[in-house]
Amino acid sequence: MKTEEQFHIEFLQQKAQSLGLSFADYMLFLIFENLEHAQVLNPETTTAGFEPEWAQAFREQNQSGQGM
């Protein structure tokens, strides 16, 4: 069974590939997206209760007992 970190990296690599981006380009995109939505920089933004797509997939994988 994969660790949460291994699952997250593999998920991000697959997501980048599905978008036609390199892993590095996708990481830059995510960094800038996070900055754009950061409450410190943008106080009117709220993300309480938001579960990232990878976290949801990891939780579902563990519930079903399957690997990716």
PLY file of the C-alpha trace (Angstrom):
ply
format ascii 1.0
element vertex 68
property float x
property float y
property float z
element edge 67
property int vertex1
property int vertex2
end_header
0.00 0.00 0.00
1.25 3.47 -0.85
1.86 6.18 1.70
-0.18 9.35 1.50
2.86 11.20 0.13
3.50 8.60 -2.59
-0.15 8.64 -3.59
-0.19 12.45 -3.71
2.93 12.66 -5.93
1.61 9.98 -8.30
-1.77 11.72 -8.46
-0.11 15.06 -9.29
2.07 13.45 -11.97
-0.98 11.88 -13.61
-2.93 15.13 -13.38
-0.06 17.07 -15.00
0.17 14.49 -17.79
-3.58 14.60 -18.40
-3.34 18.37 -18.84
-0.37 18.09 -21.21
1.98 19.76 -18.72
5.29 18.72 -17.26
5.28 17.97 -13.55
7.36 21.13 -12.91
4.97 23.33 -14.91
1.99 21.89 -13.06
3.69 22.53 -9.71
4.24 26.17 -10.69
0.60 26.43 -11.69
-0.50 25.06 -8.31
1.81 27.43 -6.44
0.34 30.45 -8.21
-3.21 29.15 -7.72
-2.55 28.78 -4.01
-1.13 32.29 -3.82
-4.17 33.64 -5.64
-6.52 32.02 -3.12
-4.39 32.54 0.02
-6.42 34.19 2.76
-3.38 36.14 3.94
-3.13 37.82 0.54
-6.83 37.79 -0.28
-8.90 38.00 2.96
-12.30 37.66 1.26
-11.38 34.19 -0.01
-12.70 31.31 2.08
-11.87 27.66 1.53
-13.07 26.16 4.82
-14.19 22.59 4.40
-12.52 22.24 1.00
-11.04 18.80 0.36
-8.45 18.65 -2.45
-9.13 16.20 -5.26
-6.06 14.10 -4.39
-7.11 13.83 -0.72
-10.56 12.65 -1.72
-9.07 10.05 -4.09
-6.65 8.87 -1.38
-9.48 8.53 1.16
-11.60 6.59 -1.35
-8.66 4.30 -2.20
-8.13 3.49 1.48
-11.83 2.83 2.00
-11.91 0.40 -0.91
-8.51 -1.13 -0.01
-7.18 -0.75 -3.54
-4.00 0.79 -4.95
-3.94 3.35 -7.68
0 1
1 2
2 3
3 4
4 5
5 6
6 7
7 8
8 9
9 10
10 11
11 12
12 13
13 14
14 15
15 16
16 17
17 18
18 19
19 20
20 21
21 22
22 23
23 24
24 25
25 26
26 27
27 28
28 29
29 30
30 31
31 32
32 33
33 34
34 35
35 36
36 37
37 38
38 39
39 40
40 41
41 42
42 43
43 44
44 45
45 46
46 47
47 48
48 49
49 50
50 51
51 52
52 53
53 54
54 55
55 56
56 57
57 58
58 59
59 60
60 61
61 62
62 63
63 64
64 65
65 66
66 67
